[in-house]
Amino acid sequence: MPVEGGSSSGSASAARHPKQKRKAHSLSIRRTNSTEERPPGIQRGDMLEGQDSKLPISLRNNLLDLFGQIEREFENLYIENLELRREIDSLNERLTGDGQTIEGGDPTKGALKTKASHSTSQLSQKLKTTYKASTSKRLYTFHGKIGGPRNFSVATWELWGGDSWIVSSFKATAGSRAVCQLLKEYVGHRDGIWDLSVTRNPPVVLGTASADHSALLWSIETGKCLLRYAGHAGSVNSIKFHPTEQMALTASGDQTAHIWRYMVQLPAPQPPPDVSALCDDDQDSSDREEGEVDGEGPCEVPTVRLATATLKSHQGVVIAADWLVGGRQVVTASWDRAANLYELETSELVHTLTGHDQELTHCCTHPTQRLVVTSSRDTTFRLWDFRDPSIHSVNVFQGHTDTVTSAVFTVGDNVVSGSDDRTVKVWDLKNMRSPIATIRTDSAVNRISVSANQRIIALPHDNRQVRLFDMSGVRLARLPRSNRMGHRRMVCCTAWNEENQSCNLFTCGFDRQAIGWNINIPALLQEK
């Protein structure tokens, strides 16, 4: 598979640096409550009985089976990784003897990446599917050749996009740091963050939806948590704000969507942080431990526990929800393979949108027209037209070869779709027979977003990268990622905020934090 960017022969020699040698642990996967500490005669399932978990026994057993598969897969990948590195070292020594260097080479372009990516992506998808319905706080420890030991919960068993676990990340260039600077980190969730959104009207706040069964509202400037919504009984998978009123819409693994009101008071802004000290690229961000985060989580914040309206017509996990233009209707997408349209005032079900062959992954509404797009694991996305009350038409688009993780509208007449097949496609609403642009990446793409003013596409990846492209498919930048900034786990979602003469991009991931970035649009377009 093509890999964005390149590395010289120094990348291979860097793997043999003494600092890296100290990390060459033998590969093993074990729980924090390891087998050595287990009393004789007690099985794994029996140990889980005495721990704090709300998971049913069957689901816990399924998780244990999945982790057993992952353990075997890591062993195979580790052996293949060692063999590949020996070949790379041999090739580098031969080229060095001939006075040559590898330009734009990458060690993952061999047979290992092709062979391992498919099986690991399947395991990754199984874990995401299980986790969005019900979560566990059980910790696991991973001892691998790269990155050293790690403790993380079920949510972070993402294998970092499969192939991305094997090699260190590409380093951000100085140009990327000049274009994209860290604004703030929002730390307070107790588990991975699935989704985030920014209010469309004052007060402008950031909202995050997490697997810890809560949604939090944040002050963008100060990073302070302002409000917590704790009305769901399952993972909160999506959050969207009403276009004009102070209301939020959240979708959850408890098979419901909630509409709830909020009132917040923004704190006084603080001086901006010194980002010059945060641009150290000498160490990969995976070297940061799970608990090493700046700032503290919300201690005592106002909590809302009751919803204004509860939408509960689905028979499966509600994975996403959004407001139709005008804010009088709501659309929800579920793992029961259907999307539902509700009236806001009565909470009554108006239409059930069926046709997808597998679970839905996302839904999005057009900013100015009564159009809805739904994406699914069946490799398609569908466009639903409600502009004519008497005719509800639907169009099916089959441009991807794997799960369509999201499809979103732009302010113009375009739809942008992202997929686990590592591509992003741009479509013209007036002629959607074939995409007008295709972006190929080196990792699965999660929930994308497009800026309203500049129409810049932000791609969050399984391999912890966030890349920016224009609508024609030209790469503009990649967000910096080092040992002091950026995400340390899979990036799940992006969201833009273009208010107050500035352009901010927000990202969230399995490392339990959201990050705000200041995007220098003139410099970004100049680099283009």
C-alpha positions in Angstrom: 0.0 0.0 0.0 1.3 3.5 -0.7 2.7 5.3 2.3 2.6 9.1 2.5 5.9 10.8 3.0 9.4 9.2 2.9 12.4 8.5 5.0 16.1 8.2 4.2 18.4 5.4 5.1 18.9 7.1 8.4 15.4 5.8 9.5 16.6 2.3 9.4 19.8 3.1 11.2 17.9 5.0 13.8 16.1 1.8 14.7 19.4 0.5 15.8 20.1 3.5 18.1 20.9 2.6 21.7 17.8 4.3 22.8 15.8 2.0 20.6 17.8 -1.1 21.7 16.7 -0.5 25.3 13.1 -0.9 24.1 13.6 -4.2 22.4 11.5 -6.1 24.9 10.3 -9.6 24.1 6.7 -9.5 22.9 4.0 -10.6 25.3 0.5 -9.5 26.1 -0.7 -9.9 29.6 -3.3 -8.4 31.9 -2.4 -6.2 34.8 -3.7 -9.1 37.0 -1.3 -11.5 35.4 -1.3 -15.3 35.3 1.7 -15.4 37.7 -0.3 -13.6 40.3 -3.4 -15.8 39.8 -4.2 -18.3 42.6 -4.1 -22.0 41.5 -7.3 -23.3 40.0 -8.9 -19.9 39.2 -9.6 -19.3 35.6 -9.7 -16.0 33.7 -13.5 -15.8 33.7 -13.6 -16.5 37.4 -11.2 -13.6 38.1 -13.5 -11.2 36.1 -16.4 -12.2 38.3 -14.8 -10.5 41.3 -13.9 -7.3 39.5 -16.0 -4.2 39.0 -17.6 -4.8 35.6 -21.2 -4.4 34.2 -20.5 -6.6 31.2 -22.5 -9.8 30.9 -20.6 -13.1 31.1 -21.0 -13.9 27.4 -19.7 -10.5 26.3 -16.7 -10.9 28.7 -15.9 -14.3 27.3 -16.1 -12.9 23.8 -13.6 -10.2 24.7 -11.2 -12.7 26.2 -11.4 -14.7 23.0 -10.7 -11.6 20.9 -7.7 -10.8 23.1 -6.4 -14.3 22.6 -6.6 -13.8 18.9 -4.8 -10.5 19.2 -2.1 -12.2 21.3 -1.4 -14.7 18.7 -1.5 -12.1 15.9 1.1 -9.9 17.7 3.4 -12.9 18.1 3.2 -13.5 14.3 3.7 -9.9 13.5 6.6 -9.6 15.9 8.4 -12.5 14.2 7.8 -11.1 10.8 8.9 -7.7 11.9 12.2 -9.0 13.1 12.8 -10.8 9.8 11.9 -7.7 7.8 14.2 -5.5 9.9 17.1 -7.9 9.3 16.5 -7.6 5.5 16.4 -3.8 5.8 19.6 -3.7 7.7 21.3 -5.9 5.2 20.0 -3.8 2.3 21.2 -0.6 4.0 24.6 -2.0 4.6 24.9 -3.1 1.0 23.7 0.3 -0.3 26.0 2.2 2.1 28.9 0.1 0.8 28.0 1.2 -2.7 27.7 4.8 -1.7 23.9 5.0 -2.2 21.0 6.1 -0.1 17.4 5.2 0.0 15.3 8.2 -1.1 11.7 8.1 0.0 12.0 4.6 1.2 9.9 3.2 3.9 10.4 -0.2 5.7 6.7 -0.9 5.7 6.5 -1.3 1.9 7.5 -4.9 2.0 5.5 -8.1 2.2 4.9 -7.6 5.9 2.6 -4.6 5.5 0.5 -6.3 2.8 0.2 -9.6 4.7 -0.5 -8.1 8.2 -2.8 -5.2 7.4 -5.9 -7.2 6.5 -5.9 -9.5 9.5 -5.1 -6.7 12.0 -7.8 -4.4 10.5 -10.4 -7.2 11.0 -9.4 -7.6 14.7 -9.4 -3.8 15.1 -13.0 -3.6 13.6 -14.2 -6.3 16.0 -12.9 -4.5 19.0 -14.4 -1.1 17.9 -17.7 -2.9 17.3 -17.8 -4.5 20.7 -16.6 -1.4 22.6 -19.1 1.1 21.3 -21.9 -1.0 22.7 -20.5 -1.6 26.2 -17.2 -0.7 27.8 -14.8 -2.1 30.4 -12.1 -0.4 32.4 -9.9 -3.5 32.6 -6.2 -2.6 32.0 -3.9 -4.6 29.8 -0.1 -4.3 29.4 1.7 -4.6 26.0 5.4 -5.4 25.8 6.6 -4.8 22.3 9.8 -4.0 20.5 8.7 -0.5 19.7 7.4 1.8 22.4 8.0 -0.3 25.5 5.2 -1.4 27.9 1.8 0.2 27.8 -1.3 0.1 30.0 -4.6 0.7 28.3 -8.2 -0.3 28.4 -10.2 -2.2 25.9 -10.9 1.0 24.0 -7.3 1.4 23.1 -6.8 -2.1 21.7 -6.7 -0.6 18.3 -3.4 -2.0 17.2 -2.8 1.6 16.1 -4.1 0.8 12.6 -2.3 -2.6 12.5 0.7 -1.8 10.4 1.4 1.5 12.2 2.4 -0.4 15.4 5.4 -1.9 13.6 7.3 1.3 12.6 7.8 4.7 14.2 5.8 7.6 12.8 7.0 10.0 10.3 8.3 13.2 11.8 6.4 16.5 11.3 8.3 19.1 9.3 9.1 22.6 10.4 6.5 23.8 7.9 3.8 21.8 9.4 4.6 23.3 12.8 4.4 26.8 11.4 1.0 26.1 9.8 -0.6 24.1 12.7 0.1 25.1 16.3 -1.3 23.5 19.4 -4.0 25.6 21.0 -5.2 23.6 24.0 -5.6 20.1 25.4 -8.9 19.1 26.9 -8.3 16.4 29.5 -10.9 14.9 31.8 -12.6 11.9 30.3 -11.9 8.5 31.9 -12.0 6.6 28.6 -11.6 7.1 24.9 -13.4 10.0 23.1 -15.4 9.0 20.0 -16.8 12.3 18.8 -16.6 16.1 19.2 -18.4 19.1 18.0 -18.4 22.9 18.3 -21.5 25.0 19.0 -22.8 27.1 16.1 -24.0 30.0 18.2 -22.7 31.9 21.4 -21.5 30.8 23.8 -19.0 28.9 21.6 -18.0 25.8 23.5 -16.5 22.4 22.6 -18.4 19.2 23.2 -16.9 15.7 23.5 -18.6 12.3 23.6 -16.8 9.5 25.4 -16.9 5.8 26.0 -17.0 6.6 29.8 -20.8 7.2 29.3 -20.6 11.0 29.5 -20.4 14.1 27.3 -18.4 17.1 28.5 -18.6 20.8 27.5 -15.4 22.8 27.5 -14.2 26.3 27.3 -12.2 26.5 24.1 -9.8 29.2 25.3 -9.0 28.0 28.8 -9.5 24.2 28.4 -11.7 24.2 31.5 -14.6 21.7 31.7 -17.9 23.6 32.1 -20.6 20.9 32.2 -21.0 17.2 32.2 -24.0 15.2 30.8 -24.4 11.9 32.5 -27.8 10.7 31.3 -26.7 7.8 29.2 -26.2 4.2 30.4 -23.8 3.3 27.6 -20.9 4.7 25.6 -21.7 8.2 24.1 -20.9 7.8 20.5 -21.8 11.2 19.0 -22.6 14.8 20.0 -24.1 17.6 17.9 -25.4 21.0 18.9 -28.6 22.7 17.9 -28.1 25.3 15.2 -29.8 28.2 17.2 -30.6 27.1 20.7 -28.5 25.8 23.6 -29.4 22.2 23.1 -27.2 19.1 22.5 -28.0 15.8 20.8 -26.1 12.7 21.9 -26.3 9.1 20.6 -25.3 6.2 22.8 -24.7 2.5 23.0 -27.8 2.2 25.3 -29.9 2.2 22.1 -31.2 5.8 22.6 -30.5 9.3 21.5 -30.9 12.2 24.0 -31.7 15.8 23.6 -30.7 18.0 26.5 -30.4 21.6 27.4 -27.3 23.3 28.8 -26.4 26.6 30.4 -22.7 27.5 30.7 -20.7 30.6 31.7 -17.4 31.0 30.0 -14.4 31.7 32.2 -12.0 34.6 31.6 -9.5 33.8 28.9 -5.9 32.9 29.9 -2.6 33.9 28.3 -1.8 31.5 25.3 0.7 28.7 26.1 4.3 28.8 24.8 4.0 26.4 21.9 7.7 26.9 21.0 8.6 24.5 23.8 6.2 21.9 22.4 7.9 21.2 19.1 10.4 18.6 20.2 10.4 15.9 17.5 13.3 13.9 18.8 11.1 11.2 20.3 8.0 9.5 19.0 4.8 10.3 20.8 4.2 6.6 21.6 7.0 6.9 24.2 4.6 8.9 26.4 2.9 6.7 29.0 -0.9 6.5 29.1 -1.1 8.6 32.3 1.3 11.3 31.2 -1.1 14.1 30.3 -0.9 17.8 31.1 -3.6 19.2 33.2 -6.2 17.6 35.4 -9.7 16.3 34.7 -12.8 18.0 35.9 -13.2 17.6 39.6 -16.5 19.4 40.5 -18.4 20.6 37.5 -22.2 21.1 37.0 -23.8 17.8 35.9 -27.0 17.3 33.9 -28.6 13.9 34.3 -32.1 14.3 32.8 -32.8 14.6 29.1 -35.4 17.0 27.6 -36.3 14.2 25.2 -35.3 10.6 24.7 -35.5 9.0 21.3 -35.7 5.2 21.7 -37.1 3.5 18.6 -33.9 1.7 17.7 -33.1 -2.0 18.4 -29.3 -1.6 18.4 -26.5 0.8 19.3 -27.2 4.4 18.1 -23.9 5.3 16.6 -24.6 8.9 15.4 -27.2 11.6 15.3 -27.6 15.0 13.7 -30.0 18.0 13.3 -31.8 18.6 10.1 -31.6 22.2 8.7 -33.8 24.4 10.9 -33.4 22.3 14.0 -36.9 21.0 14.0 -36.1 17.4 13.2 -33.4 14.9 14.2 -31.9 11.9 12.3 -30.3 9.0 14.1 -28.2 6.1 12.7 -28.0 2.7 14.4 -26.4 -0.7 14.2 -29.9 -2.1 13.6 -29.2 -1.1 9.9 -31.7 1.7 9.9 -31.8 5.5 10.3 -34.7 7.2 12.0 -36.2 10.7 11.5 -37.9 12.3 14.5 -39.9 15.4 15.3 -38.2 17.6 17.9 -41.4 18.9 19.6 -43.1 15.6 20.0 -40.1 13.1 19.9 -42.3 11.0 17.5 -40.8 8.8 14.8 -41.6 10.3 11.4 -39.7 8.0 9.0 -37.5 4.9 9.2 -34.8 4.9 6.6 -34.0 1.2 5.7 -31.9 -0.3 2.9 -28.4 -0.8 4.3 -27.3 -4.4 4.4 -25.1 -3.9 7.5 -24.7 -1.7 10.6 -24.7 2.1 10.0 -21.5 4.0 11.0 -22.5 7.6 10.7 -25.1 10.1 9.5 -24.8 13.7 8.4 -27.2 16.4 7.3 -26.8 19.2 4.7 -26.2 22.6 6.2 -28.8 24.4 4.0 -31.0 21.7 2.4 -33.2 18.8 3.7 -30.6 16.1 2.7 -29.3 13.3 4.8 -26.3 11.0 4.1 -25.8 7.7 5.9 -22.7 5.5 5.8 -22.5 1.8 6.6 -20.2 -1.2 7.0 -21.8 -2.6 3.8 -19.2 -0.4 1.9 -21.9 2.0 0.7 -23.3 5.4 1.6 -26.8 6.6 0.8 -28.2 10.0 0.1 -31.8 10.6 1.3 -33.7 13.6 -0.1 -36.5 15.2 2.0 -36.8 18.4 0.1 -40.2 17.3 -1.4 -42.5 16.3 1.4 -44.4 13.9 -0.9 -41.3 12.2 -2.3 -38.5 10.7 -0.3 -35.9 9.5 -2.7 -32.7 7.6 -2.0 -29.5 7.1 -4.0 -26.9 4.4 -3.2 -23.2 5.0 -3.9 -20.7 2.1 -4.0 -17.3 3.9 -4.3 -15.5 2.1 -1.5 -14.3 -1.5 -0.9 -14.5 -1.5 2.9 -16.6 0.0 5.7 -17.5 3.7 5.0 -16.7 5.3 8.3 -18.3 8.7 7.5 -19.8 10.7 4.7 -20.3 14.5 5.2 -21.7 17.4 3.2 -19.7 20.5 2.3 -21.2 24.0 2.1 -21.2 23.6 -1.7 -22.5 20.8 -3.7 -20.1 18.1 -2.6 -20.1 15.0 -0.4 -16.8 13.7 1.1 -16.6 10.0 2.2 -14.0 8.2 4.2 -13.4 4.5 4.6 -11.5 1.7 6.2 -10.1 1.0 2.7 -7.7 3.9 3.4 -9.3 6.2 0.8 -11.3 9.4 0.9 -13.4 10.4 -2.1 -14.9 13.7 -3.1 -18.3 13.6 -4.9 -20.3 16.2 -6.8 -24.0 16.1 -5.8 -25.0 17.1 -9.3 -23.2 14.0 -10.8 -22.3 11.3 -8.3 -21.6 8.5 -10.8 -17.9 8.7 -10.0 -15.8 10.7 -7.5 -14.2 13.9 -8.7 -11.1 13.3 -6.5 -9.7 10.3 -4.6 -7.2 10.6 -1.7 -5.2 7.5 -0.9 -3.7 7.2 2.6 -1.7 4.7 4.6 -4.2 4.0 7.3 -8.0 3.7 7.9 -9.9 7.0 8.0 -12.4 7.7 10.7 -14.9 10.6 11.1 -13.8 13.3 8.8 -14.8 17.0 8.7 -14.6 19.8 6.1 -14.1 23.5 7.0 -17.0 25.7 5.8 -15.0 28.7 4.6 -11.9 27.2 3.1 -13.3 23.7 2.3 -10.3 21.9 3.8 -10.7 18.2 4.6 -9.3 17.0 8.0 -8.6 13.2 8.1 -8.2 11.4 11.4 -6.4 8.1 11.1 -6.1 4.8 13.0 -2.3 5.4 13.0 -2.7 8.5 15.1 -2.0 10.9 12.2 -4.3 13.9 11.2 -3.8 15.1 7.7 -5.3 18.1 5.8 -6.2 18.0 2.1 -8.0 20.4 -0.3 -11.1 19.4 -2.3 -9.0 18.4 -5.3 -7.1 15.8 -3.2 -3.9 17.8 -2.8 -2.2 17.3 0.6 -1.8 20.6 2.5 -0.3 19.6 5.9 -0.1 17.1 8.6 -0.7 18.0 12.3 2.6 17.9 14.3 3.0 14.8 16.4 5.9 14.4 18.8 6.5 13.2 22.4 5.0 16.4 23.7 2.0 17.0 21.4 -0.5 15.1 19.4 -2.4 12.0 20.1 -0.9 8.8 21.4 -3.7 6.5 20.2 -6.1 6.2 17.3 -7.7 9.6 16.3 -11.4 9.2 16.1 -12.9 12.5 14.9 -12.1 16.0 13.8 -14.2 19.2 13.9 -13.6 22.8 12.6 -14.4 26.2 14.2 -13.9 29.2 12.0 -15.4 31.9 14.2 -13.7 35.2 15.4 -11.4 35.7 12.4 -9.5 32.5 13.3 -9.5 28.9 12.2 -9.3 26.1 14.8 -9.3 22.4 14.3 -10.3 20.0 17.1 -9.3 16.4 17.3 -10.1 13.5 19.7 -8.9 10.0 20.2 -8.6 6.9 22.3 -5.9 8.6 24.5 -8.9 10.2 26.4 -8.1 13.7 25.4 -9.3 16.3 22.8 -6.8 18.7 21.3 -7.3 22.1 19.8 -5.1 23.4 16.9 -4.7 26.8 15.5 -4.5 26.5 11.7 -2.7 29.4 9.8 -4.8 29.3 6.7 -2.7 31.9 4.7 0.5 29.9 5.4 -1.3 26.7 4.6 -2.5 27.9 1.2 0.9 29.4 0.5 2.6 26.0 1.1 0.1 24.5 -1.3 
